[in-house]
C-alpha cells in the first residue's frame, strides 16, 4: 500500500504539469444499478461509433473479474487490468489497439486472487488516465454494476457519467439509488441517463420522467436525458457475432439513436 501512496504522489506532480494540455478530453463513466441493463453494450457501441466519426477513444473494462468487453470486441491482450492491479504494470502498457481511433484496456474474469478495487486504487487510476488523456478525445470507463466504494469513487471523479437503465420500475429504482449514493458522497459530476431495451414508443420518456421527478424532488439533482435505445433481434445477433452493431450497419434505427446520444454529449473529433 505504501508503493501505491508513493505512486499517487508522483502522479499528482505529473498531473499538474499536464492539466493544461488535457482539458479537452472527457472521462465518461458508464454505470448501472444492477447487471442486465446493457451497460457494456452501450459502452462498446458508443466507443465504436465515436471512433468511426473521428474521435480518438480509450475504452476501459472496469467490471473487474466479470469483464466482457473482450468478448464484445472478440479481442484479447496478454496484459489486462489484473496485471495493473496485481503487479503494478504501467497502464499505458495495457493498451490494446483495436483500430486506429479505438484503443482498449481489457479486464479478466474468474480470477480467485483478483485484487479488490478500493477508493485509493480508483484515485490512482483516475490520475493516470488524466495523464494519458492528452492522447485522446474521450476516455470511457465501463464500470461495474452497483455501488461499491471503488466504483463510486470513479463516478465522482469522472467528468460525466452515463447511467443506463431499462423502463422496468425495479431498474429505475436502482438508478435512483445510485444517484442517492452520489449525492451522499458530495458528487457534482454531470449526470446523464440512457433508457435501454425499449419495446414501445413512449416508455423511455415515461421511465426517465419518473426518475427525474424523484431525483429533483428528493435529491435536488438535475439529470440530462440522452435518449433511448430500442431492443431488436439485430442487437442480439451483433453480440453473438462479437461485433458492435454500429459497425454492422444492420439497424438504421439503432445507429440514429447512437448518433443522437453522441450529439448530446458533444465529444470533439480529431479528424
C-alpha positions as CSV (number, residue, x, y, z in Angstrom):
1,X,0.0,0.0,0.0
2,X,3.0,2.3,0.6
3,X,4.0,1.8,-3.0
4,X,0.6,3.0,-4.2
5,X,0.8,6.1,-2.0
6,X,4.2,7.0,-3.5
7,X,2.9,6.4,-7.0
8,X,-0.1,8.7,-6.3
9,X,2.3,11.4,-5.0
10,X,4.4,11.2,-8.2
11,X,1.3,11.1,-10.4
12,X,0.0,14.3,-8.8
13,X,3.1,16.1,-9.9
14,X,2.8,14.8,-13.4
15,X,-0.9,15.6,-13.5
16,X,-0.3,19.3,-12.5
17,X,2.2,19.6,-15.3
18,X,-0.2,18.2,-17.9
19,X,-3.5,19.5,-16.8
20,X,-3.5,22.5,-19.2
21,X,-2.9,20.1,-22.2
22,X,-5.7,17.7,-21.4
23,X,-8.7,19.9,-20.7
24,X,-10.4,18.9,-24.0
25,X,-10.5,15.2,-23.1
26,X,-13.5,14.0,-21.2
27,X,-13.5,11.0,-18.8
28,X,-17.0,9.4,-19.0
29,X,-18.1,6.6,-16.7
30,X,-20.9,4.3,-17.8
31,X,-22.7,2.6,-14.9
32,X,-25.9,1.0,-13.8
33,X,-27.7,0.0,-10.6
34,X,-27.6,-3.7,-11.4
35,X,-26.5,-6.0,-14.2
36,X,-28.6,-6.8,-17.2
37,X,-29.3,-3.2,-18.3
38,X,-27.0,-3.3,-21.3
39,X,-24.2,-1.2,-19.9
40,X,-21.4,-2.9,-21.8
41,X,-23.5,-2.9,-25.0
42,X,-23.8,0.9,-24.7
43,X,-20.1,1.3,-23.8
44,X,-18.8,-0.8,-26.6
45,X,-21.1,0.7,-29.3
46,X,-20.7,4.3,-28.1
47,X,-16.9,3.9,-28.2
48,X,-17.0,2.3,-31.6
49,X,-19.3,4.9,-33.1
50,X,-17.3,7.8,-31.6
51,X,-14.1,6.3,-33.2
52,X,-16.0,5.9,-36.5
53,X,-16.8,9.6,-36.5
54,X,-13.1,10.7,-35.9
55,X,-12.8,10.8,-32.2
56,X,-9.7,9.1,-30.6
57,X,-11.2,6.9,-27.9
58,X,-9.8,4.9,-25.0
59,X,-12.3,2.3,-23.5
60,X,-11.6,0.5,-20.2
61,X,-13.3,-2.6,-18.9
62,X,-13.6,-1.9,-15.2
63,X,-16.2,-4.6,-14.4
64,X,-13.4,-6.3,-12.5
65,X,-13.4,-10.1,-12.6
66,X,-16.6,-10.0,-14.7
67,X,-15.0,-8.5,-17.7
68,X,-16.8,-8.9,-21.1
69,X,-15.5,-6.2,-23.4
70,X,-13.0,-8.7,-24.7
71,X,-16.0,-10.9,-25.8
72,X,-17.9,-7.9,-27.2
73,X,-15.0,-7.0,-29.5
74,X,-13.6,-10.5,-30.0
75,X,-10.2,-9.2,-28.7
76,X,-7.5,-10.5,-26.4
77,X,-4.5,-9.0,-24.7
78,X,-1.6,-10.5,-22.8
79,X,-1.8,-7.7,-20.2
80,X,-5.0,-6.7,-18.6
81,X,-6.2,-4.7,-15.6
82,X,-5.5,-7.7,-13.5
83,X,-1.8,-7.2,-14.2
84,X,-2.1,-3.5,-13.5
85,X,-3.7,-4.1,-10.1
86,X,-1.7,-7.1,-9.1
87,X,1.8,-6.4,-10.5
88,X,1.7,-2.6,-10.7
89,X,2.1,-2.7,-14.5
90,X,2.0,0.6,-16.3
91,X,-1.5,1.5,-17.5
92,X,-0.1,2.6,-20.9
93,X,1.5,-0.9,-21.4
94,X,-2.0,-2.5,-21.2
95,X,-3.5,-0.6,-24.1
96,X,-4.7,-2.8,-27.0
97,X,-5.1,-1.0,-30.4
98,X,-8.4,-2.4,-31.7
99,X,-8.3,0.2,-34.5
100,X,-6.6,3.5,-35.3
101,X,-9.1,5.5,-33.3
102,X,-10.2,2.9,-30.7
103,X,-7.9,1.6,-28.0
104,X,-9.0,-0.8,-25.3
105,X,-7.8,-1.8,-21.8
106,X,-9.3,-5.2,-21.1
107,X,-10.1,-6.9,-17.9
108,X,-10.2,-10.5,-16.6
109,X,-12.8,-12.9,-15.4
110,X,-12.8,-15.6,-12.8
111,X,-9.5,-14.8,-11.0
112,X,-9.6,-16.2,-7.4
113,X,-6.9,-13.8,-6.4
114,X,-8.2,-10.7,-8.2
115,X,-7.4,-7.6,-6.1
116,X,-10.3,-5.5,-4.8
117,X,-10.8,-2.1,-6.4
118,X,-10.9,0.3,-3.5
119,X,-11.1,4.1,-3.2
120,X,-7.3,4.5,-3.2
121,X,-6.9,2.4,-6.4
122,X,-9.6,4.4,-8.1
123,X,-7.9,7.7,-7.3
124,X,-4.6,6.4,-8.7
125,X,-6.3,5.1,-11.9
126,X,-8.0,8.5,-12.5
127,X,-4.7,10.3,-12.0
128,X,-3.1,8.1,-14.6
129,X,-6.0,8.5,-17.0
130,X,-5.7,12.3,-16.7
131,X,-2.1,12.0,-17.9
132,X,-3.0,9.6,-20.7
133,X,-5.9,11.8,-21.8
134,X,-3.6,14.1,-23.8
135,X,-3.6,11.3,-26.4
136,X,-7.4,11.0,-26.6
137,X,-10.6,13.0,-27.2
138,X,-12.6,10.9,-24.8
139,X,-11.9,8.1,-22.2
140,X,-14.8,5.8,-21.5
141,X,-15.0,3.7,-18.3
142,X,-17.3,0.6,-18.4
143,X,-17.7,0.3,-14.6
144,X,-19.0,-2.5,-12.5
145,X,-22.7,-2.5,-11.8
146,X,-23.8,-1.5,-8.4
147,X,-22.2,0.8,-5.8
148,X,-19.0,-0.5,-4.2
149,X,-16.8,2.3,-3.0
150,X,-14.2,2.0,-5.8
151,X,-16.9,2.4,-8.4
152,X,-18.5,5.3,-6.6
153,X,-15.1,7.0,-6.4
154,X,-14.6,6.5,-10.2
155,X,-18.0,8.1,-10.8
156,X,-17.3,11.0,-8.5
157,X,-14.0,11.8,-10.3
158,X,-15.3,11.5,-13.9
159,X,-16.2,14.5,-15.9
160,X,-19.6,12.9,-16.8
161,X,-21.4,9.7,-16.1
162,X,-24.0,7.9,-18.2
163,X,-26.4,5.8,-16.1
164,X,-28.0,3.0,-18.1
165,X,-31.4,1.8,-17.0
166,X,-34.4,0.0,-18.6
167,X,-38.0,1.0,-18.4
168,X,-38.7,-1.6,-15.7
169,X,-39.7,0.0,-12.3
170,X,-37.1,-2.0,-10.4
171,X,-34.3,-0.8,-12.8
172,X,-35.5,2.8,-12.4
173,X,-35.4,2.4,-8.6
174,X,-31.8,1.0,-8.8
175,X,-30.8,4.1,-10.9
176,X,-32.3,6.4,-8.2
177,X,-30.2,4.6,-5.5
178,X,-27.0,5.3,-7.5
179,X,-27.9,9.0,-7.7
180,X,-28.7,9.0,-4.0
181,X,-25.3,7.5,-3.1
182,X,-23.6,10.0,-5.3
183,X,-25.5,12.8,-3.5
184,X,-24.4,11.5,-0.1
185,X,-20.8,11.5,-1.3
186,X,-21.0,15.1,-2.4
187,X,-20.7,14.3,-6.1
188,X,-21.0,17.2,-8.6
189,X,-20.4,15.1,-11.7
190,X,-22.6,15.7,-14.7
191,X,-25.3,13.0,-14.7
192,X,-26.7,11.6,-17.9
193,X,-29.3,8.9,-18.4
194,X,-29.9,6.4,-21.3
195,X,-33.0,4.2,-21.3
196,X,-32.1,0.9,-22.9
197,X,-34.1,-2.2,-24.1
198,X,-37.2,-0.2,-25.1
199,X,-40.0,-2.1,-26.8
200,X,-42.7,0.5,-27.1
201,X,-42.9,4.2,-28.1
202,X,-43.1,6.5,-25.1
203,X,-41.9,4.1,-22.4
204,X,-38.4,5.6,-22.3
205,X,-39.8,9.1,-21.8
206,X,-42.1,7.8,-19.0
207,X,-39.3,6.0,-17.3
208,X,-37.0,9.0,-17.4
209,X,-39.8,11.3,-16.3
210,X,-40.4,9.1,-13.1
211,X,-36.6,9.0,-12.4
212,X,-36.2,12.8,-12.9
213,X,-39.1,13.7,-10.7
214,X,-37.7,11.6,-7.8
215,X,-34.2,12.9,-8.1
216,X,-35.3,16.5,-8.5
217,X,-37.7,16.3,-5.5
218,X,-35.8,14.2,-3.0
219,X,-32.2,14.8,-4.1
220,X,-32.3,18.3,-5.7
221,X,-30.3,16.7,-8.5
222,X,-30.5,17.6,-12.2
223,X,-30.4,14.9,-14.9
224,X,-29.7,15.1,-18.6
225,X,-31.7,12.8,-20.8
226,X,-29.5,11.4,-23.7
227,X,-32.2,9.3,-25.2
228,X,-33.3,5.7,-25.7
229,X,-32.1,2.5,-27.3
230,X,-34.6,0.2,-28.8
231,X,-34.4,-3.6,-28.4
232,X,-34.2,-5.7,-31.5
233,X,-33.0,-9.0,-32.9
234,X,-30.2,-7.3,-34.6
235,X,-28.7,-6.3,-31.3
236,X,-28.7,-10.0,-30.1
237,X,-27.1,-11.0,-33.4
238,X,-24.3,-8.4,-33.1
239,X,-23.5,-9.5,-29.6
240,X,-23.3,-13.2,-30.7
241,X,-21.2,-12.2,-33.7
242,X,-18.9,-10.2,-31.3
243,X,-19.1,-7.1,-33.4
244,X,-20.6,-3.7,-32.4
245,X,-23.9,-3.2,-34.1
246,X,-22.9,0.3,-35.2
247,X,-20.2,-1.4,-37.3
248,X,-22.6,-3.9,-38.9
249,X,-24.9,-1.2,-40.3
250,X,-27.8,-3.7,-39.8
251,X,-30.0,-1.4,-37.8
252,X,-30.5,2.2,-39.1
253,X,-32.8,3.0,-36.1
254,X,-30.1,2.0,-33.5
255,X,-27.4,3.9,-35.5
256,X,-29.6,7.0,-35.4
257,X,-30.1,6.6,-31.7
258,X,-26.4,6.4,-31.1
259,X,-25.8,9.4,-33.3
260,X,-28.3,11.4,-31.2
261,X,-26.7,10.4,-27.9
262,X,-23.2,11.4,-29.2
263,X,-24.5,14.8,-30.4
264,X,-25.8,15.5,-26.9
265,X,-22.5,14.5,-25.3
266,X,-20.6,17.0,-27.6
267,X,-17.4,15.0,-27.9
268,X,-14.7,16.7,-30.1
269,X,-13.2,14.9,-33.1
270,X,-9.7,14.8,-34.3
271,X,-10.4,14.4,-38.0
